[in-house]
Amino acid sequence: MKVMVGGTFDPLHDGHKRLLTRSFELAGPGGYVVIGLTSDSFASRKIHPIRPFAARSTDLERYISSTVHSTRWSIEPLNDRYGSAIDADFDALIVSEETLKVAVEINKLRRDKGQKKVDIHQISCVLAEDGRWISSTRIYRGEIDVHGHLLK
């Protein structure tokens, strides 16, 4: 199965790791995972600083290489909300609760272009010790670390 997942992945935290793990599980040993990584220009819309694409890509490569799987994968730049998901031939999108709306939009745009609908698999967000979502924004604010442990 060919699946797609996307994000900024900065810093790479436990929520991102859950998203990536599910992507590889769903794709399976003979499958393929395409990871859309926000480009520097697209990531500049964030409210906190973002490390350069090359550094984020290196972190993703390191993490994925450290996990045990036989699924093939690649990283591609994501220059907008949809990336290549509108036109690509693939089977499923893996999203979090935060990005479910984007996946629904992608299927609508695919239908409008005569493309087949893809399955949407939503994971639940990982919660920090305080019961709120782990997010890059909270990490950058110094509220939590990448595992959701409280810092303040």
C-alpha positions in Angstrom: 0.0 0.0 0.0 1.2 3.5 -0.8 0.5 6.1 1.9 1.2 9.8 2.3 1.8 11.8 5.4 2.9 15.4 5.9 4.1 17.9 8.4 6.8 20.4 9.5 8.2 17.9 12.0 10.1 20.6 14.0 11.0 19.5 16.5 10.3 15.9 15.9 8.2 14.9 19.0 6.3 11.9 20.2 3.1 12.9 18.3 5.1 13.0 15.0 6.6 9.6 15.9 3.1 8.1 16.4 2.0 9.6 13.0 5.1 8.1 11.2 4.8 4.7 13.0 1.2 4.4 11.9 2.2 5.4 8.3 4.7 2.6 8.1 2.4 0.1 9.8 -0.3 0.8 7.3 1.9 0.7 4.3 3.3 -2.6 5.3 6.5 -4.4 4.3 5.9 -4.2 0.6 4.5 -0.7 0.7 5.7 2.8 0.3 5.5 5.9 2.5 5.8 9.4 1.1 6.5 12.0 3.7 5.7 15.6 2.7 8.0 17.9 4.6 7.0 21.5 4.6 9.4 23.6 2.6 11.2 26.6 4.2 8.9 29.1 2.5 5.7 27.2 3.5 6.9 26.7 7.0 7.6 30.4 7.4 3.9 30.9 8.2 4.3 29.3 11.6 4.2 31.4 14.7 7.5 30.0 16.0 10.9 29.7 14.4 11.4 26.6 12.2 14.8 25.0 11.4 15.8 24.8 7.8 14.4 22.0 5.6 17.7 20.2 5.4 18.0 19.9 9.2 14.4 18.7 9.6 14.9 16.2 6.7 18.1 14.9 8.4 16.2 14.4 11.7 13.4 12.5 9.9 15.9 10.3 8.0 17.8 9.5 11.3 14.6 8.6 13.1 13.2 6.5 10.3 16.5 4.7 9.8 16.6 3.9 13.6 13.2 2.0 13.4 12.9 -1.6 12.3 10.8 -1.9 9.1 11.2 -3.0 5.5 8.9 -0.4 4.0 10.4 1.9 1.3 10.0 5.6 1.9 10.9 9.0 0.6 10.7 12.7 1.7 9.4 15.3 -0.7 9.0 19.1 -0.2 5.6 20.3 0.7 5.0 23.7 -0.7 1.4 24.1 0.2 -1.4 22.3 2.2 -1.8 19.6 -0.3 1.6 18.9 -1.9 1.4 16.1 -4.5 -1.6 14.5 -2.8 -4.1 16.0 -5.3 -2.6 14.3 -8.3 -0.5 11.4 -7.0 -1.5 7.7 -7.3 -1.7 6.5 -3.7 -4.0 4.7 -1.3 -4.2 6.4 2.0 -3.5 9.6 3.9 -2.4 9.4 7.5 -3.4 12.5 9.6 -3.9 13.6 13.1 -6.9 15.2 14.7 -5.5 18.6 13.8 -5.1 17.9 10.1 -8.2 15.8 9.4 -9.9 18.8 7.6 -7.0 19.0 5.1 -7.4 15.3 4.2 -11.1 15.8 3.6 -10.3 18.8 1.4 -7.7 16.7 -0.5 -10.3 14.1 -1.3 -12.8 16.8 -2.5 -10.1 18.3 -4.8 -9.2 14.8 -6.1 -12.8 14.1 -6.9 -13.1 17.4 -8.7 -10.1 16.5 -10.8 -11.5 13.0 -11.6 -9.0 11.2 -9.3 -9.9 8.3 -7.0 -10.7 9.0 -3.4 -8.1 7.9 -0.9 -8.6 6.4 2.5 -8.1 8.7 5.4 -6.6 7.2 8.6 -6.7 9.5 11.6 -4.5 8.9 14.6 -5.2 10.5 18.0 -2.8 13.1 19.1 -0.3 12.2 21.9 -1.1 13.9 25.1 1.4 15.6 27.4 1.5 15.1 31.1 -1.1 17.9 31.5 -3.6 16.2 29.3 -3.2 18.6 26.4 -1.8 17.8 23.0 2.0 17.6 22.4 2.7 20.3 19.8 5.7 22.0 18.4 4.3 25.4 19.5 4.1 24.2 23.1 7.7 22.8 22.9 9.0 26.1 21.5 7.2 28.1 24.2 9.1 26.0 26.8 5.9 24.4 28.3 6.8 20.8 27.5 9.6 18.7 26.0 9.4 16.5 23.0 7.9 13.7 25.1 5.2 15.9 26.7 6.9 16.3 30.1 6.0 19.6 31.7 8.9 22.1 31.9 7.1 25.1 33.6 
